[in-house]
Structure formats: structure tokens, C-alpha cells
Amino acid sequence: MSGPDPEPTPTATTTGGAAALAQATPGFPAPDPHTPQDALSARMAFLAEADRLKTVLRASLLSDGSRRENSGEHSWHVALYALVLADHAGPEVDIDRVIRMLLIHDLVEIDAGDHPIHGHNHDAAAQELAERAAATRLFGMLPPAQGAALRALWDEFEAAETPSAQFAKSLDRVQPVVQNLVVDGGPWERFGVTWDKLAQRVGRPIARGAPALWDWVAPRVRAWFDRNG
Amino acid sequence: MSGPDPEPTPTATTTGGAAALAQATPGFPAPDPHTPQDALSARMAFLAEADRLKTVLRASLLSDGSRRENSGEHSWHVALYALVLADHAGPEVDIDRVIRMLLIHDLVEIDAGDHPIHGHNHDAAAQELAERAAATRLFGMLPPAQGAALRALWDEFEAAETPSAQFAKSLDRVQPVVQNLVVDGGPWERFGVTWDKLAQRVGRPIARGAPALWDWVAPRVRAWFDRNG
């Protein structure tokens, strides 16, 4: 199968929605998140900047195989997973908190790009540094109290220690697995993924936060690798 | 400006993610939402079907002007609007309920397509019928109690009578206005929109659910029409 280019597509950080909004609208004040009367302008600039997540491409395909998925629509899809799969979460999981986490979990990719979990030349330490810098810049666009609250939510997701964060991580990991089943392989073929690698890198975090989802998906994935591995 | 084709792109309703998932995964049971032990399979089939919202194109462009926005990534963006603009909602608005509404508000477009608010040949009654049929089919894929709850949430959004639904509608209307400001016109030029039309069709619902947002955006939009109208 000749799939699309598996490399992530970093986007430029010097131009973008917020700058364009300021330029296109002469009445737009320079956002200063420390000035209370500008809180709404700062939020609108943040939301315009967030639009750029729609241009960050992931390894996964849409379920019709027509193109790669972007991180904006992926964020919607996993938030919908949380809403629909709430009954399969543990009793300590706060689904609305999970949804909020998933809405913001990939914003750092605007600066740091998407790094496919099965990709090569993956420098986890450099990626983590880039993502933390991105979080500082992006959440720093908001009024300070709100920026700190969303940064704390993103940190909670990344740490994957609370039940809500672990469930959110499970959904973020299981969604591309389902997409790959639907397109009959996709990135698994391109990256030469094996059942053992998948169970280790993806199965463990899914099972940790949502055992019922791993129980559902694992035999289907195993059957795919038995046929294609 | 030579923009992309403003017509909506309806997608086929006979094939799609759920059918592909069943076909690609031999262990996948035929989803029967009335059988409790198949609740998870029904939910996964619904989520695979929902993926198709990423192929429904809207009139709005991304803020870099590179392409039209799809309804999946739009749904993420407006849910993020709700999270970030919560301080500008009235005291009776339940933000988590608004976010849930916005995650599902456009799903009916999988069958019924997107109808640009400024488009021509717009048969509102036919569109409403098509959307209701789509809601029946899509939410009907879920276990009955869950399908009924999400259908009620969608009905609440459509009716725009509760404070939460009115705030959600405001966000759904203001987001493309901001996108159009960022790209310096976009659909406004293609559809020949005037300030009066915009204030009537878009300004009123925005002001109804979120007066502060209309106060913020109206002078910027007015200035754009003064320069370009």
C-alpha cells in the first residue's frame, strides 16, 4: 500500500491566526492578558491561534481512507469518545473533566508537531521540552488565572496519574487503533508495527485507563495481525 | 477573490465507518443496541460512523485561508470556544452541557450536509426534515437510553430556548464570523453578504445568547463592511 508521507508536518510559529486577526481587524487591540478589560480580546486571539491545530497532520487516516487526520478533528473525535463511552469509565472518572482535557490535549502540537507513536527517530526528551515550551506560550496568551488552570489540566493529562487523565489517555490511544482497523491497517503497515509492539506501546495505556475498551479492541487487533503480520 | 466552491458536499449514506469496521474486523458483532452485552459494540460503531463528519465541508475557511473547514474540526473549535469563553456566559449557563451539545450539534450533517447560512436556494423546511431523520438514524445506533439522552440534547440545542442552548448557538454563529475576519472576508465576499444581512441572520442569535461576544465582534465586523461593502 502506498500511504501518505508518515512524517509529521510542523507548522510555522511566526505567523498564524492571532497575528492575522490583529492585522485584519484594525479595531483589534493588542491582547494584553494582564489587563482585565482585555480578557475577551486575549481569549479571542487564543481561539484564533488554536485554529492552526487543524493544519497539524497525524499518522492516522480518516475511516474512508481519503486522507490523513488532523489534530483538530482528532481532538473532537476523542472528546466524543469520552461522551459516548462514559459508561465504561471507572467510578472516579469525571467525564466532563476528561472532555475538557481532550479538547486541549493536542494544542501544543501547533508549535511542537505531531509525533506518531510508531515513528522512528523519536527523541522523547526533545519532544517533551518542545511541548512544554508550547504550553507555556499558548496558555500564556490567556488571562493569567485561566491560562494557569488550563495549563494545570494539560499537565494532569500528560502526567496520566489521576483516573480522569488515565481514561483520557486511553481514549487518545484507542481512537487511532479503531481508525486503523477501519482502514484495514494504515499506519501499522507503513511503520511495520507488530502485535507485540502495539500491545506494549498502546495496549498498556489503554488497559490502564479503560480495561473494558482494551478487552473489546485487543482480540480484533490480534486477529488483524494474525492475518497480516 | 477566487474562493473554493461554496456548495455543501453531501456524503454517501450507504457506506461508511461503521460498515467498514464490521467488514474489516471479522470478530466484530453485528451491533444490536437492544442487547445490553453489545452496548460497547454499538457505541464503537456509532463512533466510527461519526468519523464521517470530518468529510463534510463548510463555507468557512481555515484562518490561514488554505482550505475549507470541515464540520468535525469546527465542532472541536466551538467546544473549545465554550471552554475558553465560559466567563462571558450568563449565570444560568452550564458550560459542560454547552460543550456536550457542541460536540454533537453537527452530527446530522453526515446525512443532511452543511447548509451555509448565507447560501442561496435554502429550503429550511426540507433541511429540518432531513436533519431530524439523520438524528433518528444516528442516535438510534446507540443503546436506547443513551441514544434518547443525546437526541434530547440535540433537540435542546436546535430549539435554542434554554440558556445553555442559546449560549451554544451563539458560539456556533460567532466562530465563523471570527474566521471570516481572520481571512479578511472569505464567504462574505462569495455570498455577497451585507452588514444588514449579517446583523439580522447572525448578529441576533449571537446577541441573544452571548451579548458580550456580539459587543466585541460587531464593531470589528462593521468596520470590515465599511471598508469592503
Chai-1 contact restraints between the chains, C-beta under 6 A:
chainA,res_idxA,chainB,res_idxB,connection_type,confidence,min_distance_angstrom,max_distance_angstrom,comment,restraint_id
A,G17,B,S63,contact,1.0,0.0,6.0,A-B,restraint_1
A,G17,B,V182,contact,1.0,0.0,6.0,A-B,restraint_2
A,A20,B,S63,contact,1.0,0.0,6.0,A-B,restraint_3
A,A20,B,V182,contact,1.0,0.0,6.0,A-B,restraint_4
A,L21,B,V182,contact,1.0,0.0,6.0,A-B,restraint_5
A,A24,B,L181,contact,1.0,0.0,6.0,A-B,restraint_6
A,A24,B,V182,contact,1.0,0.0,6.0,A-B,restraint_7
A,A24,B,D184,contact,1.0,0.0,6.0,A-B,restraint_8
A,T25,B,L181,contact,1.0,0.0,6.0,A-B,restraint_9
A,T25,B,R220,contact,1.0,0.0,6.0,A-B,restraint_10
A,G27,B,P219,contact,1.0,0.0,6.0,A-B,restraint_11
A,G27,B,R220,contact,1.0,0.0,6.0,A-B,restraint_12
A,G27,B,A223,contact,1.0,0.0,6.0,A-B,restraint_13
A,L40,B,W216,contact,1.0,0.0,6.0,A-B,restraint_14
A,R43,B,V84,contact,1.0,0.0,6.0,A-B,restraint_15
A,R43,B,L85,contact,1.0,0.0,6.0,A-B,restraint_16
A,L47,B,Y81,contact,1.0,0.0,6.0,A-B,restraint_17
A,L47,B,V84,contact,1.0,0.0,6.0,A-B,restraint_18
A,A48,B,S63,contact,1.0,0.0,6.0,A-B,restraint_19
A,A48,B,V182,contact,1.0,0.0,6.0,A-B,restraint_20
A,A50,B,L80,contact,1.0,0.0,6.0,A-B,restraint_21
A,D51,B,S63,contact,1.0,0.0,6.0,A-B,restraint_22
A,K54,B,L62,contact,1.0,0.0,6.0,A-B,restraint_23
A,K54,B,E73,contact,1.0,0.0,6.0,A-B,restraint_24
A,L62,B,K54,contact,1.0,0.0,6.0,A-B,restraint_25
A,S63,B,G17,contact,1.0,0.0,6.0,A-B,restraint_26
A,S63,B,A48,contact,1.0,0.0,6.0,A-B,restraint_27
A,S63,B,D51,contact,1.0,0.0,6.0,A-B,restraint_28
A,G72,B,E73,contact,1.0,0.0,6.0,A-B,restraint_29
A,G72,B,W76,contact,1.0,0.0,6.0,A-B,restraint_30
A,E73,B,K54,contact,1.0,0.0,6.0,A-B,restraint_31
A,E73,B,G72,contact,1.0,0.0,6.0,A-B,restraint_32
A,E73,B,E73,contact,1.0,0.0,6.0,A-B,restraint_33
A,S75,B,W76,contact,1.0,0.0,6.0,A-B,restraint_34
A,W76,B,G72,contact,1.0,0.0,6.0,A-B,restraint_35
A,W76,B,S75,contact,1.0,0.0,6.0,A-B,restraint_36
A,W76,B,W76,contact,1.0,0.0,6.0,A-B,restraint_37
A,A79,B,L103,contact,1.0,0.0,6.0,A-B,restraint_38
A,L80,B,A50,contact,1.0,0.0,6.0,A-B,restraint_39
A,L80,B,L103,contact,1.0,0.0,6.0,A-B,restraint_40
A,Y81,B,L47,contact,1.0,0.0,6.0,A-B,restraint_41
A,L83,B,R100,contact,1.0,0.0,6.0,A-B,restraint_42
A,L83,B,L103,contact,1.0,0.0,6.0,A-B,restraint_43
A,V84,B,R43,contact,1.0,0.0,6.0,A-B,restraint_44
A,V84,B,L47,contact,1.0,0.0,6.0,A-B,restraint_45
A,L85,B,R43,contact,1.0,0.0,6.0,A-B,restraint_46
A,D96,B,D96,contact,1.0,0.0,6.0,A-B,restraint_47
A,I99,B,I99,contact,1.0,0.0,6.0,A-B,restraint_48
A,R100,B,L83,contact,1.0,0.0,6.0,A-B,restraint_49
A,L103,B,A79,contact,1.0,0.0,6.0,A-B,restraint_50
A,L103,B,L80,contact,1.0,0.0,6.0,A-B,restraint_51
A,L103,B,L83,contact,1.0,0.0,6.0,A-B,restraint_52
A,L181,B,A24,contact,1.0,0.0,6.0,A-B,restraint_53
A,L181,B,T25,contact,1.0,0.0,6.0,A-B,restraint_54
A,V182,B,G17,contact,1.0,0.0,6.0,A-B,restraint_55
A,V182,B,A20,contact,1.0,0.0,6.0,A-B,restraint_56
A,V182,B,L21,contact,1.0,0.0,6.0,A-B,restraint_57
A,V182,B,A24,contact,1.0,0.0,6.0,A-B,restraint_58
A,V182,B,A48,contact,1.0,0.0,6.0,A-B,restraint_59
A,D184,B,A24,contact,1.0,0.0,6.0,A-B,restraint_60
A,W216,B,L40,contact,1.0,0.0,6.0,A-B,restraint_61
A,P219,B,G27,contact,1.0,0.0,6.0,A-B,restraint_62
A,R220,B,T25,contact,1.0,0.0,6.0,A-B,restraint_63
A,R220,B,G27,contact,1.0,0.0,6.0,A-B,restraint_64
A,A223,B,G27,contact,1.0,0.0,6.0,A-B,restraint_65
